[in-house]
Amino acid sequence: MSYVIQGGQEGKARLSILGQAMNSYSLNALLKAGLKQGSKCLDAGCGGGTMTYAMAEIAGPDGFVTAIDHDAEIIRLNNEELALLKVCNIGFRHEEVYDLTETEEYDIIFARFLLSHLSNPALAISKMVSALKPGGWLVTEDVHFSGHFCYPSNGAFDTYLEWYARAVKYNGGDAEFGVKLYEHLFGSGLVCRMCN
Ligand SMILES: C[S@@+](CC[C@H](N)C(=O)[O-])C[C@H]1O[C@@H](n2cnc3c(N)ncnc32)[C@H](O)[C@@H]1O
């Protein structure tokens, strides 16, 4: 287990706020990557599933979004919610990203704020790349924690940045991973179709 932030119910509530701030930007990237009706997608490290639902709405009844997370409690809560909402094109699974076994299965794989928490992001990337259909897209976003700033400066804020980065590092992750995404992804043989 390498996740440093509280999961379960508290995690789900926190990630719902994060989703309100971030989802429209993430969805834009997914639409550019070709998310459409009928798409078969994976949301890796789905947390509370806010992006899972957003993707499933676009994928529609002919598409499907599989969503995995290693937090058993958050997946239980997501499944409870899914049963109430009666959404049929989503499947939540309790699973480590490292244990993905699918090959050439997905049109799009989305992983937001997952890789920075991992001690072996290269393995996770290779598993996700194998799970993509030929020509499929891996869309990923991550943090660059030292890029946060507060003006005027504030000691408590600086301490928060320092402690978060240290806690993530202690758990094997890297709070600066966002700026390193490019080298990690293209080291794994992917091509950037957003830039070309
Ligand atoms: C910062 S949250 C992001 C959640 C979601 N992607 C979002 O943007 O709302 C990171 C999620 O990754 C999950 N996670 C961490 N390590 C994982 C692993 N090795 N395999 C699967 N999920 C993992 C955590 O349990 C957590 O729910």
The ligand as an SDF file (V2000), in Angstrom:
LIG
                    3D

 27 29  0  0  0  0  0  0  0  0999 V2000
   -5.2750   11.3920   -5.5040 C   0  0  0  0  0  0  0  0  0  0  0  0
   -6.3780   10.0290   -5.7010 S   0  0  0  0  0  0  0  0  0  0  0  0
   -7.0550   10.3920   -7.3190 C   0  0  0  0  0  0  0  0  0  0  0  0
   -8.3700    9.7270   -7.5720 C   0  0  0  0  0  0  0  0  0  0  0  0
   -8.9840    9.9700   -8.9400 C   0  0  0  0  0  0  0  0  0  0  0  0
   -8.0990    9.5560  -10.0040 N   0  0  0  0  0  0  0  0  0  0  0  0
   -9.3310   11.4320   -9.1070 C   0  0  0  0  0  0  0  0  0  0  0  0
   -8.6060   12.1630   -9.7920 O   0  0  0  0  0  0  0  0  0  0  0  0
  -10.3570   11.8440   -8.5230 O   0  0  0  0  0  0  0  0  0  0  0  0
   -5.3240    8.6530   -6.0370 C   0  0  0  0  0  0  0  0  0  0  0  0
   -6.0650    7.3220   -6.0330 C   0  0  0  0  0  0  0  0  0  0  0  0
   -5.1650    6.3090   -6.4600 O   0  0  0  0  0  0  0  0  0  0  0  0
   -5.3730    5.1600   -5.6710 C   0  0  0  0  0  0  0  0  0  0  0  0
   -4.1550    4.3520   -5.7070 N   0  0  0  0  0  0  0  0  0  0  0  0
   -2.9600    4.6220   -5.1160 C   0  0  0  0  0  0  0  0  0  0  0  0
   -2.0770    3.6510   -5.3900 N   0  0  0  0  0  0  0  0  0  0  0  0
   -2.7270    2.7410   -6.1630 C   0  0  0  0  0  0  0  0  0  0  0  0
   -2.3480    1.5090   -6.7760 C   0  0  0  0  0  0  0  0  0  0  0  0
   -1.1220    1.0070   -6.6060 N   0  0  0  0  0  0  0  0  0  0  0  0
   -3.2560    0.8410   -7.5240 N   0  0  0  0  0  0  0  0  0  0  0  0
   -4.5220    1.3380   -7.6720 C   0  0  0  0  0  0  0  0  0  0  0  0
   -4.9360    2.4860   -7.1120 N   0  0  0  0  0  0  0  0  0  0  0  0
   -4.0590    3.1820   -6.3670 C   0  0  0  0  0  0  0  0  0  0  0  0
   -5.7190    5.7000   -4.2930 C   0  0  0  0  0  0  0  0  0  0  0  0
   -6.3800    4.7320   -3.4930 O   0  0  0  0  0  0  0  0  0  0  0  0
   -6.5660    6.9090   -4.6560 C   0  0  0  0  0  0  0  0  0  0  0  0
   -7.9320    6.5900   -4.7000 O   0  0  0  0  0  0  0  0  0  0  0  0
  1  2  1  0
  2  3  1  0
  2 10  1  0
  3  4  1  0
  4  5  1  0
  5  6  1  0
  5  7  1  0
  7  8  2  0
  7  9  1  0
 10 11  1  0
 11 12  1  0
 11 26  1  0
 12 13  1  0
 13 14  1  0
 13 24  1  0
 14 15  1  0
 14 23  1  0
 15 16  2  0
 16 17  1  0
 17 18  1  0
 17 23  2  0
 18 19  1  0
 18 20  2  0
 20 21  1  0
 21 22  2  0
 22 23  1  0
 24 25  1  0
 24 26  1  0
 26 27  1  0
M  CHG  2   2   1   9  -1
M  END
$$$$
